[in-house]
C-alpha cells in the first residue's frame, strides 16, 4: 500500500513513507504565489453544515515549466488541461519518466477539454504512475471510457464535490468513494490500482476504503493538521506494512 499526499498539500508537505503530489499545474501561468495565497485566504472555508472544506481556488499556479522545476523525480506531477489541445502540449513537455496525475475533475474550472486526447499519455511505458483523478460524480460510461478506451489502470477516487460555492472536500466524499470502489471492482476486477481519498481523518475511514478494494490511500484535508497527519501515516504504515 502507498500513501499519497494530495495536491496542493504535496507542494508544501512531505512525510516518510509517502508520495507527494505537486500541483495542480496547467500549461499556462494562472497565478503567482501571492495571488494563490490570496485565493486560499479568501475562498477556503470549513462548512459545518456540509461537514467539509469548501474552496473556489480555480487552479492558481505558475504553469507547467515551474511545476517541472519544483517536482522531484520521486514525486507525482498533477496536471490539468484547460483549453483544447492542452493535454497534447502538456504531454510534449513532460519527461516520459515523470509520474503524473491527470486532474480530470476540478469543479472550479469552467472550461472543459477533450478527453479523446488523453491516450497520448500512454504512447510509452516509462512512468511508474499515470493516474486519472476523477470526480465523485463521474458516470459509469465515463469510467468505462477512461479504462477501456484511454487505457488508465490507475484511478484516484476522488476529487472534490461540486457545490454552490466551489468544491467540497471531507467526509461527504466517503459514500461516493465507496460506491465507486464497489462498482469498479465488480466491473473490472482486481486488474486496476485504485487510490481512495476523501475524508480520511483517521484509521476508520482508511480501513473502510481498503476493505472496499482500494490499493492505496490519498490524504488531503487532514493535512491541515500536519501532526495528526504524521500520526495517521505512522499508524497506517505500521498496520499495513
C-alpha positions in Angstrom: 0.0 0.0 0.0 1.2 3.5 -0.9 0.1 6.7 0.8 -0.1 9.8 -1.3 -0.2 13.4 -0.1 -2.7 15.0 -2.4 -2.1 18.3 -4.3 -2.0 21.1 -3.3 -0.7 19.8 0.1 2.0 17.9 -1.7 3.5 21.3 -2.7 4.4 22.0 0.9 4.4 18.8 2.9 6.4 15.6 2.7 6.4 12.7 5.2 8.3 9.5 5.5 6.8 6.5 3.6 4.6 8.8 1.4 4.5 10.1 -2.1 3.8 13.9 -2.5 1.7 15.0 -5.4 2.5 18.6 -6.5 0.3 21.0 -8.4 -2.1 21.1 -9.9 -0.1 22.5 -12.8 -1.6 23.9 -16.0 0.1 24.6 -19.4 0.0 28.4 -18.8 0.7 30.6 -15.8 -2.6 31.3 -13.9 -1.3 32.9 -10.7 1.8 33.7 -8.7 2.4 32.9 -5.1 0.7 36.0 -3.7 -2.5 35.5 -5.8 -2.6 31.8 -4.8 -2.3 32.7 -1.1 -5.0 35.4 -1.5 -7.3 32.9 -3.2 -6.8 30.4 -0.4 -7.4 33.1 2.3 -10.5 34.5 0.5 -12.3 31.3 -0.6 -11.3 28.4 1.7 -13.8 27.8 4.5 -15.0 25.0 6.7 -18.7 24.5 6.3 -20.1 23.0 9.4 -23.5 22.2 7.8 -21.8 20.3 4.9 -19.1 18.9 7.2 -16.2 19.7 4.9 -13.9 22.3 3.4 -15.2 24.4 0.6 -12.8 26.2 -1.8 -13.1 28.2 -5.0 -9.4 28.3 -5.9 -9.6 27.6 -9.7 -6.2 26.0 -10.1 -3.9 29.0 -9.3 -0.3 28.1 -10.3 2.8 29.3 -12.1 2.5 26.9 -15.1 4.0 23.6 -16.1 7.5 24.8 -16.6 7.7 25.9 -13.0 5.9 22.8 -11.9 8.5 20.6 -13.5 11.3 22.5 -11.8 9.6 22.2 -8.4 8.7 18.5 -8.7 11.2 15.9 -7.6 11.7 12.6 -9.6 10.1 10.6 -6.8 7.0 12.8 -6.6 3.9 12.9 -8.8 3.1 15.8 -11.0 -0.6 16.7 -11.0 -1.7 18.4 -14.3 -4.9 19.8 -15.7 -6.0 20.7 -19.2 -7.9 23.9 -19.5 -8.2 24.6 -23.2 -8.4 22.4 -26.4 -5.1 20.7 -27.2 -3.7 21.4 -23.7 -3.3 17.7 -22.9 -1.2 17.2 -26.1 1.0 20.2 -25.3 1.4 19.1 -21.7 2.5 15.7 -22.7 5.1 17.1 -25.1 7.0 19.0 -22.3 6.7 16.4 -19.5 9.6 13.8 -19.4 8.4 10.3 -20.2 9.7 9.1 -16.9 7.9 11.7 -14.8 5.0 10.2 -12.8 1.8 12.2 -13.4 -1.8 12.5 -12.1 -4.3 13.9 -14.6 -6.8 16.1 -12.8 -9.9 15.4 -14.9 -12.4 16.9 -12.4 -11.7 20.3 -10.9 -15.1 21.8 -10.1 -13.7 25.3 -10.1 -12.6 25.4 -13.8 -15.4 26.3 -16.2 -13.6 25.2 -19.3 -13.8 21.6 -20.4 -11.2 19.8 -22.6 -11.5 16.9 -24.9 -10.8 13.5 -23.3 -10.1 12.0 -26.7 -6.6 13.5 -26.4 -5.8 11.5 -23.2 -4.3 8.4 -25.0 -1.3 10.5 -25.9 0.0 9.8 -22.3 0.1 6.1 -23.0 2.4 6.1 -26.0 5.3 5.0 -23.8 5.5 2.9 -20.6 8.2 4.6 -18.6 6.0 6.2 -15.9 5.5 4.4 -12.6 2.3 6.4 -12.1 -0.1 7.7 -14.7 -3.2 8.4 -12.6 -6.7 9.7 -13.5 -8.2 11.7 -10.7 -11.9 11.7 -11.3 -15.0 13.5 -10.0 -17.2 12.0 -7.3 -20.0 12.5 -9.9 -18.3 10.5 -12.7 -20.6 8.2 -14.6 -20.2 4.5 -15.3 -19.9 5.4 -19.0 -17.1 7.9 -18.3 -15.3 5.3 -16.2 -15.6 2.8 -19.0 -14.2 5.3 -21.5 -11.2 6.1 -19.3 -10.4 2.5 -18.5 -11.3 0.7 -21.7 -10.7 3.3 -24.4 -8.0 5.6 -22.9 -6.2 2.8 -21.0 -6.0 4.1 -17.4 -5.1 1.4 -14.9 -4.6 3.7 -12.0 -7.5 5.8 -10.7 -7.8 8.3 -7.9 -11.2 8.3 -6.3 -12.0 11.1 -6.0 -11.7 14.9 -6.4 -13.9 17.5 -4.5 -17.7 17.5 -4.9 -19.1 20.5 -6.9 -21.3 22.7 -4.7 -22.7 26.2 -5.0 -19.6 27.9 -3.7 -16.9 25.7 -5.3 -15.6 22.3 -4.4 -16.4 20.4 -1.2 -13.9 18.0 0.5 -14.2 15.9 3.6 -16.3 13.1 4.9 -19.1 13.9 2.5 -17.0 12.2 -0.2 -16.8 8.8 1.6 -20.1 7.4 0.2 -19.1 8.4 -3.3 -15.7 6.8 -3.0 -17.0 3.6 -1.5 -19.7 3.3 -4.2 -17.1 3.8 -7.0 -14.7 1.2 -5.4 -17.5 -1.4 -5.3 -18.6 -0.6 -8.9 -15.1 -0.7 -10.4 -14.2 -3.9 -8.6 -17.4 -5.6 -9.8 -16.9 -4.4 -13.4 -13.2 -4.7 -13.9 -12.0 -7.0 -11.1 -8.6 -6.6 -9.5 -6.6 -5.5 -12.5 -6.7 -1.8 -11.7 -4.8 0.1 -9.0 -7.3 2.3 -7.1 -6.3 5.2 -4.9 -9.0 6.2 -2.4 -9.1 9.7 -1.0 -11.8 11.8 0.6 -12.5 12.3 4.3 -9.6 10.2 5.6 -9.1 11.7 9.0 -8.5 8.5 11.0 -7.9 4.8 10.8 -11.7 4.1 10.4 -12.2 5.7 7.0 -8.8 4.4 5.8 -9.8 0.8 6.8 -13.2 1.1 5.2 -11.6 2.1 1.9 -9.0 -0.7 2.0 -11.7 -3.2 2.9 -13.8 -2.0 -0.1 -11.0 -2.7 -2.6 -8.6 0.3 -2.5 -4.9 -0.5 -3.1 -3.6 2.9 -1.9 -4.7 5.9 0.1 -4.6 9.7 -0.6 -4.6 12.2 2.3 -5.9 15.7 1.7 -7.9 17.8 4.2 -6.3 16.0 7.2 -3.0 17.7 6.1 -4.3 21.0 7.5 -3.0 19.4 10.8 0.5 18.0 10.0 0.9 16.5 13.4 -2.3 14.5 13.1 -1.3 13.5 9.5 2.1 12.3 10.7 0.5 10.2 13.4 -2.0 8.7 11.0 0.7 7.8 8.5 2.7 6.1 11.2 -0.4 4.1 12.2 -1.3 3.2 8.7 2.2 2.0 7.7 2.6 0.0 10.9 -0.8 -1.7 10.5 -0.5 -2.3 6.7 3.2 -2.9 6.2 
